[in-house]
Amino acid sequence: MSQTDQQVSKPLCWVLVGPTACGKSAVAFELARRHPVEIVSVDSMQVYRGMDIGTAKPTMQERALVPHHMIDVLDPDQTCNVGWFSRMALRVTEGIQARGKRPFLVGGSALYLKGIIWGLMEGPSCDQGLRRRLCREAEKHGGHALHRRLTRVDPRAARRIHPNDVKRLVRALEVHELTGSPISGRQNQFEGPPRLGDRMVGLRWPRALLYDRIDRRVDRMMEAGLLEEVAGLRDRLGAQARQALGYKQLLAYLDGRIDLDEAVRRIKRDTRRFAKHQLTWLRHFPQARWIDVAEYDGLSEVVQRCEKALLVAA
């Protein structure tokens, strides 16, 4: 059997995308109860043990009913990057296919999804000394300072990377300093055929309704004990985990830099900004079929609409 035939014989991956708070987890869980799939979380923060409320992880009961992967695989002081995540998730996905099940990738991180589906660019290994210097610069002057520098040396990459996305800014500047060439000139791996066949659907809401959902979810997280969760993890959070939405703002409160009302206000504001950024990046998936959730009457109808779209080429 040829390699092409082997790829065709594998169950086609399902993918569900959308911004934070759009309802992906509930839809994915219902679909997973109806079909022989295993869910692969594509979320850079759900990988961390103990960060449960703030990352909106599926409950232990849900995970007992439906297999979930790429959740609780790192301690909160460890680093998660797109390279490591993509390799691990691909390994998990291939294992699911080998068992005759369908991988169901669920998340809002476009870069991580692209890494899994298409693979990663060839680039220089990280330079820890250079990274530390750039990170210190970001801590001192903010991500906007790195973004301005990137605009001068690689405007194409700067247009793609948000000024608050320090990790990707650091990598883009690192590649430029190490090679003398822009990272955008190397990012052509997404122009070829994907290494995983997929059928993708996306959930979207009118902007005002999505922002209202975000605000109400933050309130529910606070009622569920997010502050206590952050306080309990405070001394165990590494540099990356400390930047997670909700954790960063509540750490500022615990450090006495802002009051609690201001921390909650910032969580809502920053989450709305993050959702807007996600929507911009998710446009990079032309194969996605978008479902306007507000047009349907409840979860059941949304699940049926997603099911119909996913089964078209299943």
N, C-alpha and C positions, 0 to 999 in steps of 0.2 A: 504494500500500500504506500502510495506516495505521500510526501509531507502534506501536500494540498488536500488529499483525500482524508488524511488523519485530522486535519483542521476542520474539514466539513463535517466529520462524524462527531465531533465534540458538541455538546449542547451549547447553543448560542447564549451568550451572556445577556442578561437583562440589566439595564441601568436605569435608576431613578434619580433625577437631579432636581435642584431647586434651591432657593435661598433659605437661610435659617428661618425656622418657625413657619414654614409653608405647609407642614403636615406630612413630610416625607416618611417619617418613622411609622406613623399610624397606617398609611397607605401600604408601605412595604410589608408590614406585619400581616395585614389582612391578605395581601397577595400571596405571602409565603405560607399562609395557612391553607390556601387553596391549591397550591402547585408545589411540585417537588424541587424546591429551590433552597439554597442556603445563602443567607445575607452576609455580604462583605461590607462592613462600615468603611466609608471613605471619608474619614474625619481625623484631622491631625491632632485633636485633643482627646477624643474618646479612647485613644490608645493608652492613656495614662490611668493607672490604678488609683482609685480614691477620688478622682475628679468625676463625680457621678451626676450631681444635681446640675452643676453649671454647664456641663456638656450635653445634657438631655439624653443620657444613655437609655437604651431600652432597659426595662426592669429585669430582675433576675427571673421572674415568672415568665416574661416574654422570651427570654433567652433559653429557658428550659423547654418551651414549646416549639421554638424555631431556632435552628442553629445560627449563631452569629459569629463572625470572625473579625479580627483586627480591633478588638476591644479588650482593654486591660492587659496589654502585652508589654508595657513599659512602666517602670517606676517614674514618678513625677520629676525626678532630678535628672532623667536621661533626655537625650536629644532625639527628636524625630525629624528626619528630613525627607524630601520627596524621593531621593534615590533609595534609601533604606525602605521606605514605605512601599514604593512601587515593586521592589524585589520581593518583599514579604507577601504583599497582596497578590502578586502574580503566582507565587508558589501556592498560596491558599486557593486561588481560583483554579489552577491546574489540578489540585487535589480534589476539589469539588467535582470537576468534570470527569476525573478518573473514576469517581464513585458513581457516575451516571446521573448526577444531579446537575441542576442549572445554577451557576453563580449569579447572584443578584447584587450588583454593586449599588450602594445607596449612599449619597452624600452631596455636599455642595461645594467641595474643593475641586475646581476645574483643573488646576495644575496636577493634583494627585491623580485625578481620573485620566488625564492625558498621559501621564507617566505610565499608568497601568496598561491602558489600551494601546498606546503607540510606542512606548519605550522612552528612553531618555537620550538627550544629546550627549555626544562625546565631548568631554571637557577636561581641563586639568584637575588634578586632585586638590583638595582644600589645603590651604596654607594657614595653619592654626595661628601663627603669629600675626599674619596680615588680617585674619578675621577678628582677632582680639582687638587690634588697633581700630578697625572699622567699627566694631561694636562699641568700643569706648567713645568713639567720635559720635555715634548715634545717641548714646546715653547723655553725652554732654551737650550736643547741639540739636538733637532730634533727627528723625528720619528725613525731614525736609532738606536738611543739609546734604545728606547723601544723595537724595533725589536730584538736587540742583547739580551736584557734581556729575551724576550719571547722565543728566540731560546734555551736558557739555561733551561727554565722550561717546555716548550711545543714545541719541535721542529716541531712536526706535524702541529700545528696551524701556526707556524712561516713560514712554507713553503707555506701555503695558503694565508697569509696576506702580502700585499705589505708594505715595510717600510714607504711609504708615507700615508698609510691608518691609520691615527692616531686614528680615532674613533674605529675601530675594534681592533687595538692593545691595546687601553685602556680597552676595554671590556674584551679581553682575559686575560690581566694581572689582571684585577679586579676580574674575576671569580676565577683565581688561588689563589689570596691573600685571598679571602673570604672563599673559600672552601678547599684550599690545594690540589685541583686536577685540571688537565688540562681541558680547555674548549673543546679540541678536543675529549676527552672521552665522552662528553655529546652530541656531534653533530652527532647523529645517526638518527635524524628525517627524513633525506632524503633517508634512506634505505628502508622505507616502501612504501606502495602505496600512491599516491598523494590524497589530499582531493578534488582537482578540476580536472576533466577530461579536457585534453587539446590536441590540435593539434598545433604543433609549427613549424615555419619556421624561418630560419635565413638568413640574407643578409651578404655576404662577398665580399671583393675586394682583388686583389693582394696588398701586403703591400705598394708598392711604389705609386700605384694609390690612395689608401686610405689616405696616408699621404699628397698627393697633394690635395685631396679633403678637408682635414682638414685645410691646409694652406690657401686655397682659401676661405673657409668658415670664417675663422678668419678675413681675409681681408674684406669680405662683412659685417661682424658684426661691424667692426670698422667704415666702411663707413656708416652703418645704425645708428650709434650713441651710440655704446657700452660705450665709455669713458664717455659720458654725462649721460648715465644711471647709471653707477657706481658712478659718482660724486653726482648724485641726491640721491642715496641710502646710501651714505657713512656713515652717522650718524645713520642709521636705521638697518644696517646689524649686525646680531648676530654672535657669534663665528663660527657657522657652515656655514652660508651663505657666510661669508668672505673667506672661503676656496674654494668656487666654482671656476672652471676654468674660466679665464678671469677676474673675480672680484678680486681674490687674487693678480694677477699680476698688474692690473691697480690701485689697492689700494696702492701698493708699489710705483708706479709712482706718484700718488697724494700725497703720504707722502714724496716725494722727495728722495726716496732711490735709484731709478733707472730712466733712461730716458725713453721716450715713445717708441723708437725703441727697446730698450732692453725688455720692458714690452711685446710688441707684439711678439718678438722673443720667450720669455718664454712661452707665451700663446700657441703658435704653438708647441713648444717643449713638454710642459707638456701635451697638448692634445694628441699628438702622443703617448706619454708614457701611458696615460690613455687608449687609444684605444687598445694598445698592452695588457694591463692588463685585459681589458674587454674580449678580445678574449680568453685569458687564462681561465678566469672564465666561459665563455659561453660554454666551452667544457664539463662542468659538466652536460649538458643537452643532454643525449644520444638520446632522442626522437626527437631532432630538425632535420629537413631536411634543409640542407644548399643549398643556391642558389648563384651561382657565377655570380654576377650582370654584370661584364664586358663581359660576354659571350652573353649577350642579347642586342638587338638594341633598346635602349630607355626604358622609364618608362613603356609604355604600355605592352611591352613584359615581363618585370619583374613582373608586376602586374598579368598578365595572368599565369605566372609560379607559383607565390605564390598562386594564386587562386586555381589552379589545385591541389597543395600540400595540401592546407587547406581543400578542399572539399572531399578529399579521405575518411576521416572518420567523416565528419561533421554530 
